[in-house]
Amino acid sequence: MSWISKRMVAFDLETTGTDIESDRIVTAAVVAVEPDGGIARQRTWLLDPGVPIPAQASAIHGISTDQARAQGLPAAPAIEEITGILAGVLRSGTPLVVMNARYDLSLLDRECRRHAVVPLVERVGGGPAAVIDPLVLDKHADRYRKGRRTLQALCEHYGVTLDDAHDAAADALAAARAARRMGAEHAVIGSVALAELHELQVRAAAEQAASLQSHLRRTSDPEAMVERAWPVVPYRG
């Protein structure tokens, strides 16, 4: 049975910024998605990140510092709960869909370490498996297509509705639906067993990063470095 015909669980974060080493989680969502695209169940979290939320981040996801402080959960127990749920998903063999996993899962890893929570990579025995990243898969399956590869762009290309972009639950659901559509459209990824698909993405993400690094060094920055690790950037202290 192909992974595209299985239930998936999708994960998404909205954060204070884009630096995995220093930025914090503001909202999170875990959404279980049925093979027909329907929602089986979902959990969402609003956290108090413990730092001010920059205005540019608030403009994207709509959460202000005052709102997070007044209504948000303390970060440490919320991060413990989120990480525990994701570990259970991965240990069960259920596909975990994360758009741009290198960012979301790495930032979650750093939040775990910041708050003395056991990281996901230590809970699942050597690192997450059965992760599906629509960004990596789309670039691999349709590498010469021009245009942007944001979640909104992928949804438009694959005919998936995204009603409330930058809401963590809406983004997670759309990512799962887009992954299923691209798997159905591209046999090069849709026909691959789940364990093999994970390893394919490890290689594809490294190749994509190397290609981008080469392009940047030729065109703008001779010393550009692009991270090749996927789905979690190793913690280097």
N, C-alpha and C positions, 0 to 999 in steps of 0.2 A: 504493500500500500504506500503510495507516494505521500510525502509530508504535506502536500497541498490539500489532501483530503482528510487531514487530522485536525483536531482541536488545537488551537494555538493560544499562547498567552503573550500579550504585548505589554511592554514597559516603556514609560516615557517620563522625562523630567523637565521641569522648567526651573531655571536657576538664576543666580545673581549675575552671571556673566559666562564667558567662554573658556576660562582658564581652569583646566582640570585640577591643578595643584592648589589653587587658592579660592576658587568660587564655591558657592554653597547651594544646596537644594532649597527651593522655595515650594514647589508643588511636585507631586509624584502620582503616577497612576499605574495600576496593574489591571489589565482587562483580559478576561478569558473570552475567546472568540470561537464560535462554532464553525464547522465546515461551510455552512451556508452564509457566513458573515455576521450572524446574529450574536448579540452579547449574552454570554452565559452568566457572567457575574463580573463585578468590577470593584476595586477599592481605590480610593483617592486619599491623598494626604495634603494638608497645608501645614508647612513648617515655619517656625520662627528660626531663620537661619543664624541668628545671633550677631549679624552684621547689617548695616544699612543696605537696602536694595537700591542699586543705582537707578536713576531716572530712566535711562535708556532700556534697562531690563524691565522695569515696571511698564514702560510703554509697549513692550512686546507681549508680556503675559498678563498684565492688568493687576498685579499684586503689589501694593505699596508697602513700605517699611512699617507704617502704622498698622495696616491691616494684618500683616504677618505677626507683628508683636502682640496685637490684641486677640487674634483668633487662631494663630498657629500653634501647633504642638511643639513641645520641646524637641530639639533636633535629635538627641541621642536615642531616646526610646522609639521615635518614629523611624530612624534609620535602621535600628535593630529589627523592627517589624518588617520593613520593606525588604531588607536583605534576607531575613528568614523565609519570607514568602518566595522570593526568587530562587533561593537555594532549594526549596522544596519542589518548585517547578522543574528546575534543571535535573535534580536527582530522579524525578519521575520519568524523564525522557521526553517530556512535552516540549515542543518547539517554543523557544522564547524569542519573540520578535522585538528587535530594538533598532530603530532607525539611527544610523551613525553610532553603533554600539561602542566604538572606540571612545567616544565622548561620554555618553551617559554612564556606561559601566565603569569607566575609569574615574569619573567624578564621584560616583557612589563609593568606589573603592577608597578614595582619599577621605571622604566623609566618614567612612567606617574607622579608618585609622585615626582621624582627628578626634573621634568620640569614643575611642576604646571599644569599638564593636568589631567582632570577628569578621574580616572581609569575605566577600562572596568566593573569591578564588581559594580561600582556605577551607571553605565549607563544602566544596564540591570536588575535592580531591585532585588538585593540580590545575584547576582553572575551569571556567564555564565551558560546557559543551552544549550542542544542540541550539546554538544561537543562530538566528536568521536576521541578517542585516540587509534591508531593502536597498540601502545606498550601495553597498559593496556588490550585491547581486546584480543590480541594474547596470552598474558600470561593467561588470564582467560579461553579462549576457548581451548587452547592447552598447558596446564600448565606443562605437563611432557615431552614435546619435548626438547631434549638437543640442545645445541648450543647457539649462540649469538642471541640477539633480537634487533640489530641495524636496522635502516631503510634498509640498504643494505642487511642485512640478511633476513629481512622480504620480500623484493622484490624478492630475489632469491627463497625463499620458496614458495611464492605465484605466481611466474611466471610473475612478473611485471618488465618492463624495467626501469632502472634508468641510464640515459645517462650521467649525469653530477653531481655526488654526491657532496654535500656541496655548490651547487648553490641553493639559497633559492627557486626559482621558480621550479626548477627541483625536489627538495626534496618535496615541497608541492604537486605537481602533483603526484609524486610516492606514497606519503602517502595516498592520496585520492583513487588512484587505488588499493593500497594494502588493504585498509579498505573495499572497495567494494568486493574484492575477498575473504577476510576472512569472511565477512558476508554471502556471497553466499555459502561458504564451511562449515561454522559452524552455524547450525540452532539455537544453544543456544544463539547466538548474532544476527544473521540475521533476525530472526523472531520476535524480541522484538521491541515494539513501541519505537519511538525516546525518549520520555520523560522517559520511563522506562529504556531505555538503558543508559541514563545519570546517573540515580540513581544506576544502576548496576555497572557502572564504579567507582562511588564514593566508593561503598563498596569494589569492587574488588581491587582498588588501595590501600585502607587502609589494606586489607588482605595481598596483595603482599608486602607492606612495612613492615608489622609486621613480615612476614615470613623471609624477608631479614635481618631485624634487629636481629631476633632470631638466624639466621645462623651466622651472624657476631659476635654476642656475644659468641657463642659457639666455633667459630673457630679462631678468630683473635683479637677482641676488646671487652672486657667485658662491656664497656660503650658505645658501638655504638648506635647511634640514627638515625633512618631513618624516614624522613618526611612522614606522612600518608595523609595529605590533598591533594585533587585533585578537580578541575583542576588548582586552584590557591592556592598557599601557602599564608595564611593570613599574612597581613602586621602587624608587631609587633613593629614598630617604631625604 
